[in-house]
Amino acid sequence: MFKDKEFDFVIAKHVLEHAVNIEKAISELQRVGKAGYIETPSEIKELLCNPRNYHNWIVMNKDNKLYIKRYENTLHKPFEWIYENNALFNRFLRRYRNLFYSRYWWEEKIDYELISDAKFILDYTDENNLRWLLKRSFKEKIIDIIVDIKKKFK
């Protein structure tokens, strides 16, 4: 057992999504660390390409707060082969890490919320959420082009 605040910085990279009791895991990170870094697959990555189904949680960082919900996905089935066998798709995943991975830096306290009543953490029909996702992953110029195209087709 580690003492309270024994570590200046703790890293939980691809750990929280496996926790049986995620609130206890977060509490323990906060107890032993003064600050830290958390990285998990994003909701989009979990929905598209988690063929192994061994994650218990979806964790998404939005506006420096972790939104967490129990993993209940079967949508990814068509993507299993692509994810496991296609080098180009895997390069795409690595290039746009901000779209497919949630990263969260914290000091003193991990700000989080458990979501239980929604199918998804993000509402993917909401234009603001889509814009936020694009900003995380692509340059502003590309966003402007997409917005212009969308306006032309309205």
N, C-alpha and C positions, 0 to 999 in steps of 0.2 A: 504494500500500500504506500502510495506516495503522499508526502505532506501537502497541505494546502499551498497553492501558488509556488510549488517547487520548481516549475519550469518557466523560463522567460517566454518561451514560444513553443506551442505544440502544433503538430501537423496531423490532420486527419484526412488523408487523401484516399478516396474510394473506400471509406470505412462506414460512414453513417448509413448509407443505403442498405447495409447488411445487418444493422443493429436489430436485436429482438425488441429491446425497449429503448426507443430513440431518445425519449426525454431523460432517461437515466444516463445514456451515453453523452448527451449534451451537457448535463449537469456535471458529469465527471470531467469533461474537457475544461469546463469553466473552473472547477475546483482546483485542478492540478496546474492549470496554465494561467499566466498573466495576459497572454494574447495568443493568437493562433491563426491558422489557415485551414479552411475546410474546402475540399473539392469533391464533387459527386457528378455522376452523369446528370444532364439536365432532363427536364420532362420530355422534351422532343426526342432526345436520344433514347430514353427509356421506351417511349411510344413506338419508335421506328425500329430500333435494333438492340433489343435485349433478349436474344434468343434463349438464353439459359434460364430465365425466370427465377433466379436465386436472390434477387433484391427484394427487400421487405418494404422499402420506402422510396418515394420520389421526393427529391429535395431541390428546390429552385430558389436562387438568390434573385430577388427583385427589389431594387431600391435599398440595397444593403440590409435586407431582412430575409431570413430563410423561411420559405413556405414549404410545409412538409405534409405529405399525405401518404396513406398506405398504398402500396403498389398493387394494382389490380389490372394488369394489362394483358390483352391477348391480340391487340392490334398489330403487333410487330411480326406476326407469323409470315406474311409475304416477303419480309425483308431478311429473314434468317440467312438464306443462301447468299444474298448479295453482301451482307455484313461479314460473313465468315469467309467468302471466297473472292471478293472483287477488290483488287488492290486500288483501283481508281476511286471507288467509294470510300475506302479507308483513308486515302490521301485527302479526300474532301473533308472527312471527319476531323482529321488532324489540322487541316488548314483553317477551318472555321470552328476552332475549339470553343469560342465564346458562345456559339449557338448550341453546341452539344454537351458542354460541361458547365456546371455552376461552380463559381469560385467565390469564396467569402473570407475576408480578413476581419478579425475581431480583436477587441481589447476589452479586458475586464468582463464583458457580458456578451453572450450570443443572443441576438435578437431573433426570435423565431415564433412561428405560429403553426399549430397543427390544424390542417384542413380536413374535415370529415364529411362535409355535405356537398362536395362538388365532384363531378366526374374528372375534371382536369384542374390543375392549379391555375393555369392561365385560360382566359376565354379567347380562343383562337379566332373567333368571329369579330372581335373588337379590334378596330383599326389601330387604336393606340397601343395595344399589346403587340400587334404585328410590327408596328413601327419601332417599338422598343427592342424587339428581337432583332430586327434588321440593324439597328444602330449598334447593338452589341457585336455584330458579326461582320458588317460591311462598312465601307467608307461612305461618308456623307454624300458623295457624288452619286453613288449607286442608288441611294435612298431617294435623292431628288429625281433621278431618272424614273424610278418606279412610280413615284407619286405623280409625275407628269403623265406617264402612260395611263395610269388609273383614271386621271381626270379626263383624258381624251376619250376614254371608253365609257364614261358615265352618260 
